[in-house]
Amino acid sequence: MQQDPNFYIIIGAFAVLCVGIVSSLSLRGWRDWIALKHAELETMRHGNDAPVPSATSRIEVADLKERVKRLEAIAAGIDI
């Protein structure tokens, strides 16, 4: 049984159109996913900008807290 040549042309054009639509939607999804991951990385990068306190600064803060406790004790009249 022989088919009309226009039938094959129409089926071929439809197949190319379907492949084009699927590939363009896939590419769009891929680009959006990449943009999302890029935004997540930027958020993580800017969220960790606070410097880590050094051991020396932590010791100084502990020393200041101890001095404040002593001054409070002196103000309360407690002999240390």
VOSEKE-644038 format. One record per residue (C-alpha): x, y, z. Coordinates in Angstrom, 3 decimals, decimal comma, always signed. Last residue first. Layout:
N
+----------+----------+----------+
:       c1 :       c2 :       c3 :
+----------+----------+----------+
:        X :        Y :        Z :
...
+----------+----------+----------+
This chain:
80
+----------+----------+----------+
:       c1 :       c2 :       c3 :
+----------+----------+----------+
:  +36,779 :  +38,498 :  +96,607 :
:  +35,006 :  +40,596 :  +99,218 :
:  +31,312 :  +41,087 :  +98,490 :
:  +30,126 :  +44,655 :  +98,878 :
:  +27,723 :  +44,644 :  +95,935 :
:  +29,955 :  +47,159 :  +94,109 :
:  +32,984 :  +44,935 :  +94,741 :
:  +31,097 :  +41,916 :  +93,366 :
:  +30,008 :  +43,898 :  +90,321 :
:  +33,606 :  +44,986 :  +89,768 :
:  +34,794 :  +41,380 :  +90,014 :
:  +32,138 :  +40,177 :  +87,584 :
:  +33,082 :  +42,963 :  +85,153 :
:  +36,734 :  +41,941 :  +85,387 :
:  +35,832 :  +38,322 :  +84,590 :
:  +33,800 :  +39,400 :  +81,581 :
:  +36,729 :  +41,484 :  +80,349 :
:  +39,070 :  +38,501 :  +80,649 :
:  +36,661 :  +36,274 :  +78,726 :
:  +36,460 :  +38,910 :  +75,987 :
:  +40,252 :  +39,135 :  +75,844 :
:  +40,552 :  +35,343 :  +75,653 :
:  +38,063 :  +35,282 :  +72,743 :
:  +40,043 :  +38,040 :  +70,999 :
:  +43,232 :  +36,052 :  +71,357 :
:  +41,654 :  +32,846 :  +70,078 :
:  +40,648 :  +34,590 :  +66,868 :
:  +37,087 :  +35,433 :  +65,980 :
:  +35,939 :  +33,943 :  +62,669 :
:  +35,228 :  +36,687 :  +60,177 :
:  +31,640 :  +37,257 :  +59,084 :
:  +31,393 :  +36,922 :  +55,295 :
:  +29,643 :  +33,551 :  +55,479 :
:  +26,233 :  +34,626 :  +54,179 :
:  +27,704 :  +36,297 :  +51,090 :
:  +29,136 :  +33,042 :  +49,723 :
:  +26,101 :  +30,982 :  +50,690 :
:  +23,756 :  +33,415 :  +48,972 :
:  +25,966 :  +33,531 :  +45,892 :
:  +26,039 :  +29,728 :  +45,779 :
:  +22,246 :  +29,547 :  +46,038 :
:  +21,870 :  +32,131 :  +43,253 :
:  +24,176 :  +30,099 :  +40,994 :
:  +22,182 :  +26,954 :  +41,771 :
:  +18,960 :  +28,713 :  +40,786 :
:  +20,502 :  +30,113 :  +37,601 :
:  +21,717 :  +26,614 :  +36,654 :
:  +18,200 :  +25,255 :  +37,212 :
:  +16,710 :  +28,035 :  +35,083 :
:  +19,204 :  +27,295 :  +32,302 :
:  +18,420 :  +23,566 :  +32,414 :
:  +14,673 :  +24,207 :  +32,375 :
:  +14,994 :  +26,469 :  +29,329 :
:  +17,177 :  +23,899 :  +27,588 :
:  +14,617 :  +21,183 :  +28,265 :
:  +11,797 :  +23,371 :  +26,972 :
:  +13,809 :  +24,133 :  +23,820 :
:  +14,610 :  +20,428 :  +23,341 :
:  +10,986 :  +19,354 :  +23,732 :
:   +9,730 :  +22,014 :  +21,325 :
:  +12,371 :  +21,261 :  +18,719 :
:  +11,785 :  +17,503 :  +18,929 :
:   +8,044 :  +18,055 :  +18,493 :
:   +8,568 :  +20,365 :  +15,495 :
:  +10,974 :  +17,914 :  +13,861 :
:   +8,436 :  +15,102 :  +14,338 :
:   +5,620 :  +17,245 :  +12,922 :
:   +7,725 :  +18,161 :   +9,891 :
:   +8,523 :  +14,480 :   +9,292 :
:   +4,854 :  +13,451 :   +9,646 :
:   +3,771 :  +16,220 :   +7,231 :
:   +6,453 :  +15,315 :   +4,689 :
:   +5,628 :  +11,630 :   +4,982 :
:   +1,919 :  +12,284 :   +4,370 :
:   +2,702 :  +14,624 :   +1,484 :
:   +4,273 :  +11,680 :   -0,350 :
:   +0,844 :   +9,935 :   -0,394 :
:   +1,091 :   +6,428 :   +0,883 :
:   +1,513 :   +3,214 :   -1,118 :
:   +0,000 :   +0,000 :   +0,000 :
+----------+----------+----------+
